[in-house]
Amino acid sequence: MFQRVLLAWPSDAPPRRALEVARSLAETYAAELAVCCLGDGAAAARAALGAHAAIASLPRPHADRELLRYAHEHAFDLLVVGRRRAGEPLPRRLVDRAALPVLIVPEEPAG
């Protein structure tokens, strides 16, 4: 079903649960998993994913547009993004503007 999965990685907090979900989906569908860092998250992403992971960096301003442009240009068919709190603007903007499926993963379990 999915061949290329892209995980959004914000610079301010690693998306731990979103990473677990993205890895699981990539494994289940034998899909490629890549990470797109928003801002300065590349070092943390590299530490979490290993030296051979596909990691790109994008500027933080206009992250939603840049992330969707990147996903489109590189033919990803699923975008996974973590959400730390309800009403967080980036996940909402991605869902509103995306031409590909967007999976939003709450970083904290509902309690």
N, C-alpha and C positions, 0 to 999 in steps of 0.2 A: 504494500500500500504506500509506504513512504520510502523514498530512496535517498533523500538528502534532508537531514534535520539540522536546523540552526538554533543554537541556544544563545539568547541575549545575556550578557554578563556585565552587570553594572559595576562601576569602579568602587562604589562605596560599600558594598556587601556582597560576598559570594552567594550565588543562588543555589544553595546546597540541595534543597528538595527538587528544584527545577532541573538541576544537573542529574540527580538520580532518575527522574522521570525521562529526561532526554536520552540518557544512556540506556535505560530499559527499552524505550521505543526503538532506538537504533539497533540494539541487539535483537529484539523481537523481529524486526523487519529486515535485518541484515543491511541496514542503511548506514550511510556515511554520517558521522556526527561532527559538526564544526561549531566553533564558538566565535561570537562576535563581541568583543569587549567595547563597552561604552566608556570612553575616558581611559584611565590608567589601570585597567584591571588585568592586563596581559600577564604580568608576573604571577599573580594569584591563580589565574586560569591555567597557566603552564604548569605550576606546582600541583594543581589538582588533577590535571589531565595527562601530564607527561610530555616528554620532549617531542614526540611525534604527532601531537594533536594539531589539527588545523585551527589556527587561531588568527583572527584578524582584529584590528583596532579601528574604531571610528571615533570622531570627535563627539563630545557629550552634547554640545548645542544641537538642537534639532535631531535628537537621537532617534525619534520615531521615523522621521523621513529618511534619514541616513540608513537606518537598519532595514527598512522596507526596500529601499533602493538596492542595497547590498544583496538582500535575499532574492530579489528579482533578477539582478544581473548575474548571480551565480546559480540560478535555477534551483533554489531550495523549495521543497514542497511542504515543509512544516516549520513553523517558528515557535519555539518554546521560550516563555518568559516567566520569571518569578514575580510574585507580588508579595510585598511585606505587609501592606495594610490596605484595607478597603478604600476605594476612591483614589488610589494611586494613579496619577495621570498617564504615565507611559503605557501600561497595559491597555487602558481604555482607548488611547489614541491609536495603538497598533491594531486593535480589533476593529475600530471604526474605519481605518484606512487601508487595511491589508487586502490583497488580492489572493492570499494564500491562507490556509488554516493557521490560526494562532491558538496555542494551548497556554492558558494562564495557570500557573501552579502556585497556590498559596505557600509561602515559605514557613508559615506557622500553621500547624493543624488547627482547624476550627475547634473552639473549646467552649 
